[in-house]
Amino acid sequence: MDENQTPLVESLIIWLQTFSLSAPCKTVEELTTGAAISQALHQIDPSWFNDAWLSRIKTDVEDNWRLKMNNLKKILQMMVDYYNEALAHDISSFPLPDLTLVAERSDSVQLGRLLQLVLGCAVKCEHKQDYIQTIMTLEESVQHVVMTAIQELMPPFGTELSGDVEQQLKKALEDLSEVSTEKEALAQRCQELDMQVAILQEERNSLLAENDVLTDRTNQLDSFDDPSTASGKKHSLLQQQLEAIQEENFRLEAAKDDYRIHCEELEKQLIEVQHRNDELTGLAEESRALKDELECSGTALTVW
């Protein structure tokens, strides 16, 4: 597994960052001081890696490799005792890290072995389920490296653990698949809502533009009341012309009424004249008939 040590230490550093640590723990160099590792062990089992032990880990070692070495020795010895006495687990087959290379050269391979021992403490301690659940929250590639590290560290325990981890991982992947499906559905819904928002935004902009036009017209209408403006003067002139036209219209309406009344009187007179004319025509015809009779009578008397 030597060729995978660099991915190993990188993955274990990611895992170590899941702890609430005050000491920096993002790089190999930061971990070589032992401060972050000791704080993680204190959280894993505070009754074993207690405050008294933690206080003996110096935090101000800077680049002094001998002080780093002293811290790392205390950490490694305490972990070996923890495996043997607290966990009753034999790690004699696991190659212990070369602390000199870690302290003096920041060797990532040897640091990876040291972090593997910390990982074993976490997944074997009383609260192992909590730490396994935490591992399940990591990226799948990191999970794979961490599980491999556990199996390499403790083959018997690793076999037992892997089934439990695989079952939890399977459930986690099923949950992830379900969440991904929901995410896609929500993404599709978001796109639809974005389109609706865009359409509504266009309608809003159109309404705002129309409102601006109407506002301008209203402002122009309001300016008609001010005789000092050009539109106000024009409006005043048109108003005067309108009033004059209205007065002329009223005068013409009155004259029309007078003419209508006069016409009605003339029509009455015409009707009376027509009646009179009809009467006179009738009398004239009667007179002409009588005259003809008289002439006929006179002619007859002359003959006699």
C-alpha positions in Angstrom: 0.0 0.0 0.0 3.1 2.2 -0.1 2.0 3.8 -3.4 -1.3 4.9 -1.8 0.2 6.5 1.3 -0.1 10.0 -0.1 -3.9 9.6 -0.8 -4.1 7.9 2.6 -2.7 10.8 4.5 -4.7 13.3 2.5 -7.9 11.4 3.3 -7.1 11.0 6.9 -6.4 14.7 7.2 -9.8 15.3 5.8 -11.3 12.9 8.4 -9.3 14.5 11.2 -10.8 17.9 10.3 -14.3 16.5 11.3 -13.1 17.0 15.0 -13.5 20.3 16.8 -9.8 21.1 17.1 -8.2 24.4 18.1 -4.8 23.3 16.7 -4.3 23.7 13.0 -4.7 20.4 11.0 -4.8 21.2 7.3 -1.3 20.2 6.3 1.2 17.5 7.0 3.6 20.0 8.6 0.9 21.3 11.0 0.2 17.7 12.2 3.8 16.9 12.9 3.6 19.0 16.1 1.2 16.4 17.6 -1.1 19.1 19.0 -4.1 18.4 16.7 -3.6 14.6 17.0 -3.6 14.8 20.8 -6.7 16.9 20.9 -8.5 14.4 18.6 -7.5 11.5 20.9 -8.7 13.5 23.9 -12.2 13.8 22.2 -12.2 10.1 21.3 -11.7 8.9 24.8 -11.2 11.7 27.4 -11.0 9.2 30.2 -7.9 7.6 28.8 -6.4 10.5 26.9 -7.2 12.8 29.9 -6.5 16.4 30.6 -3.4 15.6 32.6 -1.9 13.7 29.6 -3.1 16.4 27.1 -1.4 19.1 29.2 2.0 17.4 28.7 1.7 17.9 24.9 3.5 21.1 24.1 1.8 23.4 21.6 4.6 25.9 21.0 7.1 23.7 19.4 7.3 25.7 16.2 10.0 24.1 13.9 11.9 22.4 16.7 11.9 18.8 15.6 13.1 17.5 18.9 10.1 19.0 20.7 7.9 17.6 18.0 9.6 14.2 18.5 8.9 14.4 22.2 5.2 15.1 21.6 4.8 12.3 19.0 6.5 9.7 21.3 4.0 10.5 24.1 1.1 10.2 21.6 2.3 6.9 20.1 3.1 5.3 23.4 -0.3 6.3 24.8 -2.1 4.9 21.8 -0.2 1.6 21.9 -1.2 1.2 25.6 -4.8 2.1 24.7 -4.9 -0.7 22.1 -3.4 -3.2 24.4 -5.2 -2.3 27.7 -8.4 -0.4 26.9 -9.3 -2.1 23.5 -7.6 -5.4 24.1 -6.5 -5.4 20.5 -3.2 -6.6 19.3 -1.5 -4.3 16.7 1.9 -6.0 16.8 1.5 -6.9 13.1 1.0 -3.3 12.2 4.3 -1.4 11.4 4.6 1.5 13.8 5.5 4.8 12.3 9.0 6.2 12.3 8.5 9.3 14.4 12.0 10.7 13.6 11.0 10.9 9.9 7.7 12.5 10.9 9.2 15.1 13.2 12.4 15.9 11.2 11.3 15.5 7.6 7.4 15.7 7.8 7.3 12.3 6.1 3.7 11.8 4.8 4.0 8.0 4.7 5.0 7.7 8.4 2.4 10.3 9.4 -0.2 8.3 7.5 0.6 5.3 9.8 0.3 7.4 12.9 -3.1 8.7 11.7 -4.2 5.2 11.0 -3.7 4.4 14.6 -5.8 7.4 15.6 -8.5 6.2 13.2 -8.5 2.8 14.8 -8.9 4.3 18.2 -12.0 6.2 16.9 -13.7 3.2 15.3 -13.0 0.8 18.2 -13.8 3.1 21.1 -17.1 3.2 23.1 -18.6 5.8 20.7 -17.5 4.1 17.5 -21.0 4.4 15.9 -20.8 8.1 16.1 -17.4 8.1 14.3 -18.6 5.6 11.7 -21.6 7.9 11.0 -19.2 10.8 10.6 -17.1 8.7 8.1 -20.3 8.1 6.1 -20.7 11.9 5.6 -17.4 12.1 3.8 -17.0 11.9 0.1 -17.2 8.4 -1.4 -13.5 8.4 -2.4 -12.4 9.5 1.1 -14.7 6.8 2.6 -13.1 4.1 0.5 -9.6 5.1 1.6 -10.6 5.3 5.3 -12.2 1.9 5.2 -9.1 0.4 3.5 -7.0 2.0 6.2 -9.1 0.3 8.9 -8.9 -3.1 7.3 -5.1 -2.8 7.0 -4.8 -1.7 10.6 -7.0 -4.4 12.1 -7.9 -7.3 9.7 -10.1 -9.2 12.1 -11.9 -6.1 13.3 -11.8 -4.6 9.8 -13.7 -7.5 8.4 -16.3 -7.2 11.1 -16.5 -3.5 10.6 -16.6 -3.5 6.9 -20.0 -5.3 6.8 -21.5 -2.7 9.1 -19.9 0.1 7.2 -21.0 -1.3 3.9 -24.6 -1.6 5.1 -24.6 2.0 6.4 -22.8 3.1 3.2 -25.5 1.3 1.1 -28.2 3.1 2.9 -26.4 6.4 2.6 -26.0 5.9 -1.1 -29.7 5.1 -1.4 -30.6 8.2 0.5 -28.1 10.1 -1.7 -29.8 8.8 -4.8 -33.2 9.8 -3.5 -31.9 13.2 -2.6 -30.3 13.5 -6.1 -33.7 12.7 -7.7 -35.4 15.3 -5.6 -32.7 17.7 -6.4 -33.2 17.2 -10.1 -36.9 17.7 -9.7 -36.4 20.8 -7.7 -33.8 22.0 -10.3 -36.4 21.5 -13.1 -39.0 23.3 -11.0 -36.6 26.1 -10.4 -36.0 26.4 -14.1 -39.8 26.6 -14.7 -40.1 29.2 -12.0 -37.2 31.2 -13.5 -39.0 31.2 -16.8 -42.2 32.4 -15.1 -40.3 35.0 -13.3 -38.7 36.2 -16.5 -42.2 36.4 -18.2 -43.6 38.3 -15.2 -40.6 40.6 -15.2 -41.2 41.4 -18.9 -44.8 42.1 -18.2 -43.8 44.2 -15.2 -41.3 46.2 -17.4 -44.0 46.7 -20.0 -46.5 47.9 -17.4 -43.8 50.2 -16.0 -43.2 51.7 -19.4 -46.9 52.2 -20.0 -47.2 53.7 -16.6 -44.4 56.2 -17.5 -46.2 57.2 -20.7 -49.4 57.7 -18.8 -47.5 59.7 -16.1 -46.0 61.9 -18.8 -49.5 62.5 -20.3 -50.8 63.3 -16.8 -48.0 65.7 -16.2 -48.8 67.3 -19.5 -52.5 67.6 -18.6 -51.5 69.1 -15.2 -49.4 71.7 -17.0 -52.5 72.9 -18.9 -53.6 74.6 -15.7 -50.5 76.7 -15.6 -50.9 79.7 -18.0 -47.2 80.4 -17.9 -46.3 77.3 -19.9 -46.7 76.9 -23.7 -49.2 74.1 -23.3 -51.0 76.2 -20.7 -51.2 79.2 -23.1 -52.4 77.0 -25.9 -55.0 75.4 -23.6 -56.2 78.9 -22.5 -56.6 80.0 -26.1 -58.4 76.8 -27.0 -60.6 77.3 -24.0 -61.5 80.8 -25.1 -62.3 79.6 -28.6 -64.4 76.8 -27.2 -66.3 79.3 -25.0 -66.9 81.6 -28.0 -68.1 78.6 -30.1 -70.4 77.5 -27.3 -71.8 81.1 -27.0 -72.3 81.2 -30.8 -73.9 77.8 -30.6 -76.3 78.9 -27.9 -77.2 82.0 -30.0 -77.8 79.8 -33.1 -79.9 77.4 -31.0 -82.0 80.3 -29.8 -82.4 81.7 -33.3 -83.3 78.2 -34.5 -86.0 78.0 -31.9 -87.3 81.5 -33.0 -87.3 80.4 -36.6 -89.0 77.2 -35.7 -91.8 79.0 -33.9 -92.1 81.5 -36.8 -92.3 78.6 -39.3 -95.0 77.0 -37.2 -97.0 80.2 -37.3 -96.5 80.5 -41.1 -97.6 77.0 -41.5 -100.8 77.7 -39.6 -101.4 80.8 -41.7 -100.7 78.8 -44.9 -103.2 76.2 -43.8 -105.8 78.9 -43.1 -105.1 80.6 -46.5 -105.4 77.2 -48.3 -108.8 76.6 -46.5 -109.9 80.1 -47.5 -108.7 79.5 -51.1 -110.6 76.3 -51.2 -113.7 78.0 -50.0 -113.3 80.8 -52.6 -112.7 78.3 -55.3 -115.9 76.6 -54.5 -117.8 79.8 -54.4 -116.3 80.8 -57.8 -117.4 77.5 -59.3 -120.9 78.0 -58.0 -121.0 81.6 -59.3 -119.8 80.4 -62.7 -122.5 77.7 -62.8 -125.2 80.2 -61.9 -123.9 82.6 -64.5 -124.1 79.9 -67.1 -127.7 79.1 -66.1 -128.7 82.8 -66.3 -127.2 83.1 -69.7 -129.1 80.1 -70.9 -132.3 81.5 -69.5 -131.8 84.9 -71.2 -131.3 83.3 -74.5 -134.5 81.3 -74.2 -136.5 84.5 -73.4 -135.1 86.2 -76.5 -136.3 83.5 -78.8 -139.7 83.7 -77.4 
